[in-house]
Amino acid sequence: MLQQIRISFDNKTSKLYPKGVTVEDIVRENFRDIEAVLAVVNGSYMELNTPLYEDAIIRPITLKETAGVRTYVRSLAFLLIKAAQDVFSGSRVTIEHSLNKALYCEIHLDKKLDADIVEKIKLRMKELVDLNIPFEKKLVDKKRAMEIFNGLKMSDKIRLFKNINKEFIELRKLDNLYDFFYGPLVPSTGYLKLFDVKFYDPGILITYPNEENPKEILKFKDVPKLAKIFRETEEWAKILDVADVGALNEKVIDGDIKDIVLVSEALHEKKLAYIADKIYENRDKIKLVLIAGPSSSGKTTFSKRLSIQLRIHGFKPYPISLDDYFVNREDTPKDENGDYDFESIYALDIGLFNKHLSMLLEGQEVELPRFDFILGKRVNSGKKLKLDSKTILVIEGIHGLNELLTNSIPRENKFKIYISALTQLNLDDHNRIPTTDVRLLRRIVRDAKYRGKSPEDTILSWPKVRMGEEKNIFPFQEEADVMFNSTLAYEMPILKKYAYKHLKEIPKDSPAYLEAYRLMLFLEYFIEADNNIEDLIPKNSILREFIGGSCFEE
């Protein structure tokens, strides 16, 4: 008689199965109405083609969850790499970054990429999907893995693993092609029926379903300004000679990280000076500088450093806090769960804000309000403001790019800035670092240090933060006059020591553990910088806003 294991679902129902049954077989039998791409088994992510040999609690994951979408997109990347190799032997694919809910990649050939070449690769991807080829796992020792990488001319992976303490490496195999991916994949190419590929000079875009639309391919809305800032960041990476994490780790080991710190900060300062110059060029018109960006982008430090640059030009920057224009608590709009939605633009008294702005620009004196968060209402501040010819208002907040916020002020009188942490540094050619991961790690460190918020609470609140960004920030990013990338090439070797210890505090039975564990695995690919390197970080660095020691701290 076959030995059996007990499989439970949500701690309510359970069934007996023979040992060695796959997660995929169990999910198909018990969750016929859903299309799972991954599963949580005994509190850990597990690929569907994994055999089980002990009792387990299973929860399937679909494209309605971020983990499911990540698995799907990662598998699409492998599908693209395989198709490109089949169509053009010896081609090199680099998975670059996300671009407005699409995946931007580049295919390096001995000729210029064009729409016809992309169409051939797309057709091969479709053929591979129809063939339903399995994504296999091969656990090999590090020496053998390095031999395989060397044979495939994957110098990026050799760099990555050379200095990482791993005895074995889990390789992935699709047909005859070996590769490495640091996250889970779907069981086979047949799972990847929903995608599209199009030429996006100089590379390609892959579109796919997401959490909001799990059954259809998203239509791509072009974001040329965002694409341009990614290209600028790529140029910065070339200047710094850190194409990937393996290259960065070598800099840390060799002690060259010092130069990376200094040059990275100089690049930030140069861009800040450029922005201040652009504002000065239109000094007769621009009266408002509006700064917006998603959580943990470094908006506070950025606005203060920009104000210093503006002062060099003779401006007198005056910060206005949007928080002081909150409507009274009882008038705050509520979200779909009946909770106060403080991130809604209608949580602000837009009418009063515009009235004050108009009065100020007309040369009148205004008494600025102050919001009392304990009382939940605005009170008199006694602070009066009247602009002179040199005063320029600096307004930082999530709605800064939304024209509704300042609808009474002519567009020519406003200069809008979008700031975000848009990392271009990836683990290797085929494993990208999501920009949201960098921001989440920043927020975990900052919340623990300055806001008395546990890493667990930060992780659990992150999905709601992301929802607010999708609604209130990202739709308006192309409205910006200029974009600023606040990522610093050296920050992960610094952030690691702060973030890792906080993530380790989260217990395995916490609902935040899965995400914490994923982030810890990610951080293990970075070599931590020595403490003396941290002393080189300027006191006005954006990174100081998160790790501490900023000269702007009050």
N, C-alpha and C positions, 0 to 999 in steps of 0.2 A: 504494500500500500504506500502511495506517495505521501511524503511528509507534507503537512499543511501549515499555512500561516493565516493569521486572522487580520483582515483588512477592515478598518473602520472608516466611516465617513462622518465628519463633524461630531464625533463622539456619540452618535445616536444609533446608527445602524452599522452592522458589520457582517462580513461574509468570510467563508473559508476558501482559500485558494492553494493550489500546489506551490511549493517552493520553486522559485525561478520564474514565476509569472512576471510579465513586464508591467510597468506602470501604465503603459499605453493600452494593454489588453483590459486592465481593470477599469480605466477611465472610459473606454469605448463601451463597455458593458453597462456601466452604472450611470453614465452621464451622456446619453445618446443625443440629447438636445443641445449640447454645446460643442464648440470646436476648440478643444484644449491644445495648447502648444508647449505646455510645461506643467509641472505640478509641485506642490509643497508636500513633502513626505517626512513625517516626524519632525516638522519644524524647519526643514531645509529644502532649498530648491533642488529638484531632481528632474533630469531629462526623462521624457516619456518612454524611451527605449531601454530604460534601466531595469534589470531583473531584480526581484525582491526575494530575500531569504529569511526575513524575520517579520514579526507583526508590525503593522504600520497604520498610521492615520494619514489619509490622502485627501488633499484638496486640489482640484484641477485649476489651472490658470489659463485664461483666454486672452485675446487681444483687447479685452476691456480693462486690463491691468497693465501698468507700466512695465512690469517684469516680463509679461507676455510679449509686448511690443518690442522690447529690447532683444528678446530671444529670436523673434521673427526677423528683425532687421540684421542682427548678427549673422543669421543663417543666409539671408539675402546677400550679404557681403561675400560670404564664401562661394555662393552660387555665381556671383559676378566674377570673382577671381578665377574660378574654374572655367567659366564660359570664355573669358578673355584669353586664357591659356589655350583653350581648344581652337579658337579662331585665329589667334596670333601667338604662336609658340614663342616663349621667351619674353612676352609682354610683362610689364610690372604694373600692378594696380596698387594705388594708395587710397585708403578709406580716410577721407579728410575730416569732414565735420558735418553736423546737421545744419540745414539751411531752410528755415521756415517749414519745419515738419517734413522735410525731404532729406535724403542723404546725398551729400556731394562727394564724388570720388574723381580720381584722375587715373587715366590709363596711359602709361608711358610706352610709346612705340618708337620705331625708327622712322616714323612719318607723322605728320600732323593729324590729330584726331579730327574727325568730321562726323556729320550726321549719318552718312552711309555706313561708316565703320561701327558706330554705336548701334545702328539697326541690326547689323550682323550679329553683334554680341547679344543684343536683346533676344533675337530669334534663337540663338544657341541656349540662352537661359531658359526660354520656354520649352525647348526640346528636353533639357535636363530635368525640368519639372515633370514633364510627361513620362520620362523614364523612371521617376520615383526612386532615385538612387539613395541608399542610406548614408547618413553622416556617421561614420564609424569613429570609435575611440581607440587609441593605441597608447598605453602607458609604457614609456621607455625610459631607460636611465639617461641622465643628462648628457653623458658622452655620446651616446648613440643619437640623441636628439640633435646635438650640435653637428654631428656628421651629416644628418639629413638636411639640416638648414644650410650647411656649407654646400652640399650638392645642389640644392635649389637656389643657391646664390642669394639667400635671405640674410644679408649682413645685419639688417635691423634686428632680427631675432637673436642672432649671435651676440650682438651688443647687449640686448636686453637680459639674456640669461647668463652671460659671462660672469657677472658680478652678483647674481642673485643666488642665495643659498637654497637650492632645490636639488634633491637627490634624483627625483623622477619628474618627468614632464609629460603631461597628457596631450598628445598630439591628436589632431583631427584628420580624418581621411575621407575624401570624396572621390569615388572612383579610383583613379591612380594618383591623385594629388594630395600631398601632405601639407598641413598648416597648423597653426596654433591659434586658439581663441580662448580668452580668459573667462568667458561666460558660457552658459548653456546654449545648445542649438536644438532645433526641432529634429525629430527622428529621421526625416528623409526629405528630399527635394520636392516630393509630391505635396508637402504641406504648404509650399510657397506659390500658390496659384495667383494671389493678388499682389501685383506690382506693375510698375511701368518704368521704363528707362528712356531718357531723352538726352540729347546733346545739350550741354550748357557750357559754352566756351569758357575756359579751355578743357573742361572735363565733362562729366555726366551727372545727371540727377536721377536718383531712384526714388519714386514715390510709392507709398504703401498705406495700408490702413493704420488707424491709431485708436486710442481708447474711446474717443467720441464717435468714431465711425469704423467699427471693427469689421464690417462686411463690405466696405467699398474703398477703392483707392482714392486718396485725397487729391484734389486738384491743387496744383502748385501755383501759388501767387508769388510773382517775382519780387525779390527784395534786393535791388541793385546796390543800395547803400550798405546793407549788411554784408553782402558778398564782397564789396570793396574793402571793408574793414578786416575781413578774414584774410584777404590777399595782403593787406598791409601787415597783419600779424605774421603771415608766412615770411614776409621779407625780414621782419624783426628776428624770426627764428634763424634765418640764414646768416644775419649779422652776428648773432650770438653763437652760431655753430652748434645748435641743439635741435636737431631734426626730430628726435624722439627721446623717450625716457632713458633708453640705453646710453645715448650720447650724454644726457644730463648726468646720469650716474657716474660716467667716466670723469666728468668735470668735478663732481663732488670728491671722488677718490683722489684725483690728481691735484686737488686744491685750487683748480681753476674756477671754482664756483664764485670766488671773490670777484673775478672780472664780470661774471654773469650778473651778479648783484648790481655792480656799479653801472654796467652798460644798460641793463634793464631799467633801472631808475632814471638814467639819463634819457632813454627813449621816451619814458613817460613825461619827463619834464619838457622835452622838446615838443611833444604833442600838445601839452598844456600851453606852452608859449605860442604855438601855432594857432590854437583856438583863440587865445587872448588877442593875437594879432588880427584875426578875422573880425573879431568884435570891434576892435579899434578902427579898422578900415571903414566901418559903417557907424562910427560913433555919433554922427549927427542924427541917426535914426533909431538905433537900438537903445531901448530903455529897460528892457527886461531880459534877463538870462534865465531860461527855464531848463532845469536838469532833471531827467527822469531815467529810471532803469530798474531792473528787477532786484530782488532782495540780495543783500551781501555783495553788491557790485562795488562798494566803496564810495557811494555817493557823497557821504559827509566829508571825507578827506578830500575827495576830488573838488567839491565846491569851495573848500577853504584854500586849497592850493591854487585853484583858478582865480580866486579873489586876490591872492597875492600877485599873480601875474597881471591882473587887471590894474592893480595899484601901480605897477611899474609904468603903465601907460597913462597914469594920472587920474584914473577912475577912483571913485569912492564907492566900493561895493557895499550894498546893504542887504543882509539876508532877511527874508521874510519867511516865517514858518507857516506852512499850510495847516499844521495841527491847531493853530489858534483860530482857524476859521471853521472848525467842526460845528455842525448844527448841534443844538442841545440834545442830550442823550435820548429823550423821548421822541425826538423827531428823526432819529437815525433810521435809515431804511434797513429792512431785514432781508436775510438770504432765504433760500428755499427751505432751510431747516428752522426758520423762525428766529435765528440768532441775529444780533446786530451786525450789519455789514459795514464795518468801519473803512473798508477799502473801496467802497462804492464812491464814485465822484459826487453822488448826491448826499453823501455823508458830510460834504462841505457846503457851506453857505456860499454858493457860487455868486449869487446876486450881490451880497455884501462885499465879497472879495473883488468883484469887477468894479463895483462902485468906488471902493477905496483906490484901486489901481487908476481908474479914470481921474479921480480927484488929484492924486499924486502927480500924474502926468500933466495935468492942467496947472500945476504949481500951487495947489491948495495944501493945507496942512490936514493931516489925518491922525486921529488917535487909534493906534493899533489895538486890536482886542487881545485878550489872553484867555486860553481855554483852561478851565480848572477841571482836571481829570477826576478829582475826588468828588466835586459837586456835579460833574457831568454837564456843565454849561459854561458859556462865555461870560467873562467878567471884565470890568474896566481895568486896563493895565496902567493907565496914566502915562504911557509911552507915546509921545507924539513924533510924527515924522513929516518933514517937508523936503522935497528934493531940490537940489541945486543943479547947475549945468553939468557937474562932474559925477553926480550920484547915479549909480546903476543898480537896479534891484536884482538880487540873485535869489531865485525861488527853486527849492529842491523838494521834489515829491513825486509820488508814483504817477500822478496825472499831468505832469508838466508838458507832455507832448500832445495831450488832448486839447484841441482848439476850444472845446466847450469851457475849459477852465478859465480861459482869458478871452472870452468871446467879444468883450467890449473894446479890446485893444487891437489896432490894426496889425496885420501879420508882419509888416515891415519894421515894426517897433520891437519885435521879439526875436531872440536868438535861441534856438532849441538844441539841446544836447542830449544824446542818448548814450548812457554808459552801461556796460555790462562786462562780465568776466568771460570773454570768448576765447577759450584756450585753443591754440593750434597745436600744442604739444600732445602727441599720441604715444601710446605704449610702443607701437611699432607700425609698420605700414598698414596692417590689417586690423588693429585694435585701437579704436579711437577712444578718447576720454570725453564723455559728455560734459558740456559746459555746466550743466546743472549740478554735477557732482562736485566741481570745484566750489561753486557757491554754497552748496549744502555743507561741505566741510568747513568753509569759512564761518558759516553761521553757527555750526555746532561749537566751534572754538570761541567765537564772540559771545554767544548766549551764555555759555558756561562761565566765562570770565566776567562779563559786565552786567548780565541781566538775570542772574540767579536761576537760569532755566536749565534743566537737566538735558543731556544729549538725547535721552529717550523722548522727552517732550518735544524737542526740536525736530526730531525725525518724524514723530507722529503728526506734527502740525504742518510739515512740509508740503504734503499734497494740497492742503487748503491754500497755502501760500502760492503754490504753482498755479492753482485755479485762478487766483486773483491776478497773477501776472498775465495769464492767457487772456483774461477779460479786459484788464485795465492798462496794460503796458505794451505787450507785443503787437497788438493791432495798430499802434500809433508810432512804431519805431522808425518807419520810413519818413515820418514827418520831420525828423531831426535835420538841422542844418549841418551837423557834424556828429560823428560817432567816436566814442573813446573806449578802447579796450583796456580794462583795468587789470587783466591777468598779468602776472609777473612770471617769467620763465623759471625762476628759481624758487617759487613759493612752495611747491609740494614737498621738497626735502626739508623745509622749515615747518610747514603746517603739520607734517606727519607726526612729529613727537607730541604735539598738542592734541591733535584729533584722535590718534590711535589709543591713547590712554583713556580718553573719554568714551570711545566706542567699546572698549573692553569692559567698562563698568555696566553695560547693559546686559541683564540676565537673559538666559536662553528662553525663558518662558515669557519674555516681553514681546508684545506685538511689534516692537521696533527692532527686534533682534535680527530678522532676516535682512533688513536694509543695513543694519550696523555690520553684520558679518560680510555682506557684499563689499562694503566700503573698506573694511579691514583687509580683505583679500586684495583689493585694488591698491591700497597703500603699501602692501608688502613688496611691490615692484619698484618702490623708490628707496634709495639709500639716504638715510637721514644725515643732514648736514651737521657739522660740529657746532658746538655752542658759540665758538668764537666768530663763526660766520654771521650769526644773528646780530652780533655787535656792529657789523658793517651796514646793517639795514638802516637807512636814514630815518630820523625821527618823524619825518613828514611823509613816509612811505604809506601807500594805501594798505599794505600788509599790516602795518602797525595798528590800523583800525580794528584788527581782529586778534592779533597776538599780544597787543599792549605796547606801551612805551611811546605812544604818539605824542608829539609836541602839541597836538590840538586837543588833548584830553582836558576837560574842565575840572 
